[in-house]
Amino acid sequence: MINLDIAFVFQLVNFLVLVLLLNVFLYKPIRKQLADRAAQINGAKQKSAEVDREVQEKLASYEARMREIRAGAADERGALKKEAQQQEAAILDKARAEATESLSAIKAKVAQEAEEARRMLTASAETLSSEICEKVLGRSL
């Protein structure tokens, strides 16, 4: 029984030494590697989250800038369109004024020519009527 107790104690001491050696040479380095790896993974996740946040901020900034540019372009396009419409209205008004002026000049010229024609016809009518009267009556007036 003493041999069994000594063998048991010897095995128990041997087991404890083995556990202690495994802890020092195997478990602690593995735990350290796992902790380092976990720290690297967490660092990479944080860096990835930071990069993602920066990308989202830049994207939001880019989209806001694009909205501003589009709004500015729309305002400029509206201003140019309004200016073009004003120029078109001015050109049309000028053309209408010129057409009205030209039409008035033509009407005045036609009226003048008609009056001249009336005078000439009146004078011709008097001459013709005198000639007709002379021929009809056969004498000179």
C-alpha positions as a Markdown table, in Angstrom:
| # | Residue | x | y | z |
|---|---|---|---|---|
| 1 | Met | 0.0 | 0.0 | 0.0 |
| 2 | Ile | 2.9 | 2.3 | 0.6 |
| 3 | Asn | 4.1 | 1.6 | -2.9 |
| 4 | Leu | 0.7 | 2.6 | -4.2 |
| 5 | Asp | 0.6 | 5.7 | -2.1 |
| 6 | Ile | 4.1 | 6.7 | -3.2 |
| 7 | Ala | 3.2 | 5.9 | -6.8 |
| 8 | Phe | 0.1 | 7.9 | -6.4 |
| 9 | Val | 2.0 | 10.8 | -4.9 |
| 10 | Phe | 4.6 | 10.5 | -7.6 |
| 11 | Gln | 2.0 | 10.5 | -10.3 |
| 12 | Leu | 0.3 | 13.5 | -8.7 |
| 13 | Val | 3.5 | 15.5 | -8.5 |
| 14 | Asn | 4.4 | 14.4 | -12.0 |
| 15 | Phe | 0.9 | 15.6 | -13.2 |
| 16 | Leu | 1.2 | 18.9 | -11.4 |
| 17 | Val | 4.7 | 19.5 | -12.9 |
| 18 | Leu | 3.3 | 18.6 | -16.3 |
| 19 | Val | 0.4 | 21.0 | -15.8 |
| 20 | Leu | 2.8 | 23.8 | -14.7 |
| 21 | Leu | 5.2 | 23.2 | -17.6 |
| 22 | Leu | 2.3 | 23.0 | -20.1 |
| 23 | Asn | 0.9 | 26.2 | -18.6 |
| 24 | Val | 4.2 | 28.0 | -18.9 |
| 25 | Phe | 5.4 | 26.7 | -22.3 |
| 26 | Leu | 2.1 | 26.0 | -24.1 |
| 27 | Tyr | -1.0 | 27.6 | -22.7 |
| 28 | Lys | 0.4 | 31.1 | -21.9 |
| 29 | Pro | 2.0 | 31.5 | -25.4 |
| 30 | Ile | -1.1 | 30.3 | -27.1 |
| 31 | Arg | -3.3 | 32.6 | -25.0 |
| 32 | Lys | -0.9 | 35.5 | -25.7 |
| 33 | Gln | -1.0 | 34.7 | -29.4 |
| 34 | Leu | -4.8 | 34.5 | -29.3 |
| 35 | Ala | -5.0 | 37.8 | -27.3 |
| 36 | Asp | -2.6 | 39.5 | -29.8 |
| 37 | Arg | -4.6 | 38.2 | -32.7 |
| 38 | Ala | -7.9 | 39.4 | -31.1 |
| 39 | Ala | -6.3 | 42.8 | -30.5 |
| 40 | Gln | -5.2 | 42.9 | -34.2 |
| 41 | Ile | -8.6 | 41.9 | -35.3 |
| 42 | Asn | -10.3 | 44.5 | -33.1 |
| 43 | Gly | -7.8 | 47.1 | -34.3 |
| 44 | Ala | -8.5 | 46.2 | -37.9 |
| 45 | Lys | -12.3 | 46.3 | -37.2 |
| 46 | Gln | -11.9 | 49.8 | -35.6 |
| 47 | Lys | -9.8 | 51.0 | -38.5 |
| 48 | Ser | -12.3 | 49.5 | -41.0 |
| 49 | Ala | -15.1 | 51.2 | -39.1 |
| 50 | Glu | -13.2 | 54.5 | -39.1 |
| 51 | Val | -12.4 | 54.2 | -42.9 |
| 52 | Asp | -16.1 | 53.4 | -43.5 |
| 53 | Arg | -17.2 | 56.4 | -41.5 |
| 54 | Glu | -14.7 | 58.6 | -43.4 |
| 55 | Val | -16.0 | 57.2 | -46.7 |
| 56 | Gln | -19.6 | 57.9 | -45.7 |
| 57 | Glu | -18.7 | 61.4 | -44.6 |
| 58 | Lys | -16.9 | 62.1 | -47.9 |
| 59 | Leu | -19.8 | 60.5 | -49.9 |
| 60 | Ala | -22.3 | 62.7 | -48.0 |
| 61 | Ser | -20.0 | 65.7 | -48.6 |
| 62 | Tyr | -19.7 | 64.8 | -52.3 |
| 63 | Glu | -23.5 | 64.4 | -52.6 |
| 64 | Ala | -24.1 | 67.7 | -50.8 |
| 65 | Arg | -21.6 | 69.4 | -53.1 |
| 66 | Met | -23.3 | 67.9 | -56.2 |
| 67 | Arg | -26.7 | 69.1 | -55.0 |
| 68 | Glu | -25.3 | 72.6 | -54.5 |
| 69 | Ile | -23.7 | 72.5 | -58.0 |
| 70 | Arg | -26.9 | 71.2 | -59.6 |
| 71 | Ala | -28.9 | 73.9 | -57.8 |
| 72 | Gly | -26.5 | 76.5 | -58.9 |
| 73 | Ala | -26.6 | 75.2 | -62.5 |
| 74 | Ala | -30.4 | 75.2 | -62.4 |
| 75 | Asp | -30.4 | 78.8 | -61.1 |
| 76 | Glu | -27.9 | 79.8 | -63.8 |
| 77 | Arg | -29.9 | 78.0 | -66.4 |
| 78 | Gly | -33.1 | 79.8 | -65.2 |
| 79 | Ala | -31.4 | 83.1 | -65.3 |
| 80 | Leu | -30.0 | 82.5 | -68.8 |
| 81 | Lys | -33.4 | 81.3 | -69.9 |
| 82 | Lys | -35.0 | 84.4 | -68.5 |
| 83 | Glu | -32.4 | 86.7 | -70.1 |
| 84 | Ala | -33.0 | 84.9 | -73.4 |
| 85 | Gln | -36.7 | 85.4 | -73.1 |
| 86 | Gln | -36.2 | 89.1 | -72.4 |
| 87 | Gln | -34.0 | 89.4 | -75.4 |
| 88 | Glu | -36.5 | 87.5 | -77.5 |
| 89 | Ala | -39.3 | 89.8 | -76.3 |
| 90 | Ala | -37.1 | 92.9 | -77.1 |
| 91 | Ile | -36.3 | 91.6 | -80.6 |
| 92 | Leu | -40.0 | 90.8 | -81.2 |
| 93 | Asp | -41.0 | 94.3 | -79.9 |
| 94 | Lys | -38.4 | 95.9 | -82.1 |
| 95 | Ala | -39.6 | 93.8 | -85.1 |
| 96 | Arg | -43.2 | 94.7 | -84.4 |
| 97 | Ala | -42.3 | 98.4 | -84.1 |
| 98 | Glu | -40.4 | 98.3 | -87.3 |
| 99 | Ala | -43.2 | 96.4 | -89.0 |
| 100 | Thr | -45.8 | 99.0 | -87.7 |
| 101 | Glu | -43.5 | 101.8 | -88.8 |
| 102 | Ser | -43.0 | 100.3 | -92.2 |
| 103 | Leu | -46.7 | 99.6 | -92.5 |
| 104 | Ser | -47.5 | 103.2 | -91.6 |
| 105 | Ala | -45.0 | 104.5 | -94.1 |
| 106 | Ile | -46.5 | 102.2 | -96.8 |
| 107 | Lys | -50.1 | 103.3 | -95.9 |
| 108 | Ala | -49.0 | 107.0 | -96.0 |
| 109 | Lys | -47.3 | 106.4 | -99.4 |
| 110 | Val | -50.4 | 104.6 | -100.7 |
| 111 | Ala | -52.6 | 107.4 | -99.4 |
| 112 | Gln | -50.4 | 110.0 | -101.0 |
| 113 | Glu | -50.3 | 108.1 | -104.3 |
| 114 | Ala | -54.1 | 107.7 | -104.2 |
| 115 | Glu | -54.5 | 111.4 | -103.6 |
| 116 | Glu | -52.1 | 112.2 | -106.5 |
| 117 | Ala | -54.1 | 109.8 | -108.7 |
| 118 | Arg | -57.3 | 111.5 | -107.7 |
| 119 | Arg | -55.9 | 114.9 | -108.5 |
| 120 | Met | -54.6 | 113.6 | -111.8 |
| 121 | Leu | -57.9 | 111.9 | -112.5 |
| 122 | Thr | -59.8 | 115.0 | -111.6 |
| 123 | Ala | -57.6 | 117.1 | -113.9 |
| 124 | Ser | -57.9 | 114.5 | -116.6 |
| 125 | Ala | -61.6 | 114.3 | -116.0 |
| 126 | Glu | -62.0 | 118.0 | -116.5 |
| 127 | Thr | -59.9 | 117.9 | -119.6 |
| 128 | Leu | -61.7 | 114.9 | -120.9 |
| 129 | Ser | -65.1 | 116.4 | -120.1 |
| 130 | Ser | -64.1 | 119.6 | -121.9 |
| 131 | Glu | -63.0 | 117.5 | -124.9 |
| 132 | Ile | -66.1 | 115.4 | -124.9 |
| 133 | Cys | -68.3 | 118.5 | -124.6 |
| 134 | Glu | -66.5 | 120.1 | -127.5 |
| 135 | Lys | -66.9 | 117.0 | -129.6 |
| 136 | Val | -70.5 | 116.6 | -128.6 |
| 137 | Leu | -71.4 | 120.2 | -129.0 |
| 138 | Gly | -69.0 | 120.7 | -131.8 |
| 139 | Arg | -67.5 | 123.9 | -130.6 |
| 140 | Ser | -64.7 | 125.1 | -128.5 |
| 141 | Leu | -65.4 | 126.3 | -125.0 |
